[in-house]
Amino acid sequence: MTRMVFFTASTLDGFIATEDHSLDWLLSRHIDHDGPGGGSAFMSRIGAAAMGASTYQWVLDHAGVDKWEYTFPCWVFTHRDGMPVAQGPDGPGDIRFTQDDVRTVYAEMAEAAGDRELWMIGGGDLAGQFADHGLLDELIVSLAPVTIGAGKPLLPRHLELELTDLTRNGEFAIVAYRVKPPVTPDR
Ligand SMILES: NC(=O)c1ccc[n+]([C@@H]2O[C@H](COP(=O)([O-])OP(=O)(O)OC[C@H]3O[C@@H](n4cnc5c(N)ncnc54)[C@H](OP(=O)(O)O)[C@@H]3O)[C@@H](O)[C@H]2O)c1
């Protein structure tokens, strides 16, 4: 069965970016992507991804419109017109702008991913929109040893979680949780 995983990094007080979308609190720290709980092993499990417009804009602004690195299809939720399609080494990235219902997009992602998993890249409310329909299975958070007081929330919902793993990677604590399903999941 298809699984969607929200794999992200967060401050200890539950923010994935500052109010003005800065990730300096994260990028100023070292995490070993090939180490325990790092992104390399996770990425090999992924067949499709989803993100919101602000996250996509952040990638365009900071990596560059010609530095798209994902080889799997990525759905970008937005109401904005004219967002550019980022380019990878072999041409345009497989980027699908959408305003569709998350349940429709989930079905499209699952079909594209085959037996691989779905990566919810962020932001937190978009992850919550999938969780609202019982479509978010797992939360893996790299917790940075910093608080910032305010910012873009990790997951602004009431969700019941089960701790499934706890790993140290340098100064990060990487915690994994199973998201307990709502009473009536939509799948
Ligand atoms: N710490 C980490 O590892 C990590 C991971 C991911 C992201 N981030 C950062 O976290 C921040 C997240 O920003 P954010 O909270 O604003 O969230 P976001 O999900 O990246 O962007 C929110 C925007 O997505 C669009 N959107 C969301 N749901 C939609 C729907 N159902 N249909 C159509 N469009 C929808 C809307 O854009 P429109 O304006 O087009 O309506 C909305 O304003 C970014 O700065 C990102 O870089 C950090």
The ligand as an ORCA input file, in Angstrom:
! r2SCAN-3c Opt
* xyz 0 1
  N      12.923     22.761      7.253
  C      12.744     22.072      6.168
  O      13.333     20.998      5.964
  C      11.782     22.578      5.142
  C      11.131     21.676      4.295
  C      10.225     22.168      3.390
  C       9.965     23.516      3.328
  N      10.636     24.364      4.135
  C      10.376     25.799      4.110
  O       9.204     26.023      4.848
  C       8.481     27.107      4.298
  C       7.075     26.632      4.046
  O       6.307     27.690      3.601
  P       4.730     27.686      3.798
  O       4.391     27.416      5.206
  O       4.246     28.947      3.177
  O       4.177     26.417      3.001
  P       4.194     25.923      1.482
  O       3.320     24.717      1.485
  O       5.554     25.744      0.981
  O       3.506     27.079      0.624
  C       2.213     27.534      0.927
  C       1.537     27.914     -0.358
  O       1.263     26.739     -1.134
  C       0.061     26.920     -1.843
  N      -0.912     25.911     -1.416
  C      -0.977     25.253     -0.233
  N      -2.014     24.408     -0.233
  C      -2.624     24.541     -1.441
  C      -3.750     23.918     -2.047
  N      -4.482     22.979     -1.416
  N      -4.063     24.278     -3.314
  C      -3.325     25.204     -3.983
  N      -2.254     25.833     -3.462
  C      -1.906     25.495     -2.202
  C      -0.417     28.329     -1.534
  O       0.252     29.138     -2.483
  P      -0.448     30.236     -3.418
  O       0.122     31.526     -2.949
  O      -0.010     29.901     -4.778
  O      -1.938     30.125     -3.200
  C       0.216     28.600     -0.200
  O       0.352     29.961      0.085
  C       9.231     27.536      3.043
  O      10.046     28.641      3.334
  C      10.125     26.350      2.730
  O      11.313     26.736      2.089
  C      11.507     23.917      5.073
*
